[in-house]
Amino acid sequence: MDNFMQMTKKLGHRPELLRLAALDATYDDALGGNLVLAPVDMGMPGKKILDSGTADGTWLRGVRSKQSVQHDYYGSDVEGELFPEDPDGITYFAHSFKNPWPEQYHSIFDLVHIRGSMAGSAPEGPALVIKNLLPLLKPGGWVQLMEMNGSSPPQNGPAMTDFAKMAIEMFTAIGAGDFANNSKRFLEEAGFQNVQERRVLVNLGKMAKPELHDISIHGVTGPIVSLTSVAKSNPSCSFTHEQLDALPIRVKAELESQGGRMEAVIAFGQKA
């Protein structure tokens, strides 16, 4: 994923942050505003919540906006440049989830959340990343993971079908694998208890609500150029370079004309 990160940096952080905000609004609608599916008692004040891969803290601010009591919010990201200039009551710190977590954060969190970041676990893969989350939690604390199902997505038009196929081929080639559909198993193997999984359809483009039509398309299509660039370096890619070059335009046109869907896989488990 180094190529993807480098291209994102070249384009500047603001376009990527705007895309992530668009995607967040799309997910929020699909989840009915319930961003925390793990059974954490959010009505009890003083919970400590960590969002790993937080970017500018959009998910944390969304969770906070829905609460009637005060909690403590923490955001970590390998790219500290993404953090907002005004932390607005959120504690940010630079960290890669591939590395051991600082001891000061051990055994303090009630909830650790990761969304849309597991591709960054390559080449080692997600299993160790997930196992290393256990020390962060208090006894009884929860981890919640959310990723898009690329290997067996909902029925879509040909462009979205090709996009999903290209993505899973690329993630497999770089060592991340089918992390969405294996999240539940990874949690169980890491020693989490009470592991559960939810699957939610995310409507895009013409299938989305009118107010989400444009932003849902932007949220999904924003990274396709960078992803196809990475795919071109995959010797086992089943697409030609010409097909990869055409994919961003095809996906956008298809979502505008007929819409599409993604399936979000949310898995969560509890520390004993």
Secondary structure as GFF3:
##gff-version 3
##sequence-region A 1 272
A	DSSP	alpha_helix	2	11	.	.	.	ID=ss1
A	DSSP	alpha_helix	13	30	.	.	.	ID=ss2
A	DSSP	beta_strand	48	52	.	.	.	ID=ss3
A	DSSP	alpha_helix	58	65	.	.	.	ID=ss4
A	DSSP	beta_strand	72	77	.	.	.	ID=ss5
A	DSSP	three_ten_helix	80	82	.	.	.	ID=ss6
A	DSSP	beta_strand	91	94	.	.	.	ID=ss7
A	DSSP	three_ten_helix	103	105	.	.	.	ID=ss8
A	DSSP	beta_strand	109	115	.	.	.	ID=ss9
A	DSSP	three_ten_helix	118	121	.	.	.	ID=ss10
A	DSSP	alpha_helix	126	131	.	.	.	ID=ss11
A	DSSP	three_ten_helix	134	136	.	.	.	ID=ss12
A	DSSP	beta_strand	137	148	.	.	.	ID=ss13
A	DSSP	alpha_helix	158	174	.	.	.	ID=ss14
A	DSSP	alpha_helix	179	190	.	.	.	ID=ss15
A	DSSP	beta_strand	193	204	.	.	.	ID=ss16
A	DSSP	three_ten_helix	205	207	.	.	.	ID=ss17
A	DSSP	three_ten_helix	210	212	.	.	.	ID=ss18
A	DSSP	alpha_helix	213	221	.	.	.	ID=ss19
A	DSSP	alpha_helix	224	232	.	.	.	ID=ss20
A	DSSP	alpha_helix	241	257	.	.	.	ID=ss21
A	DSSP	beta_strand	260	270	.	.	.	ID=ss22
###
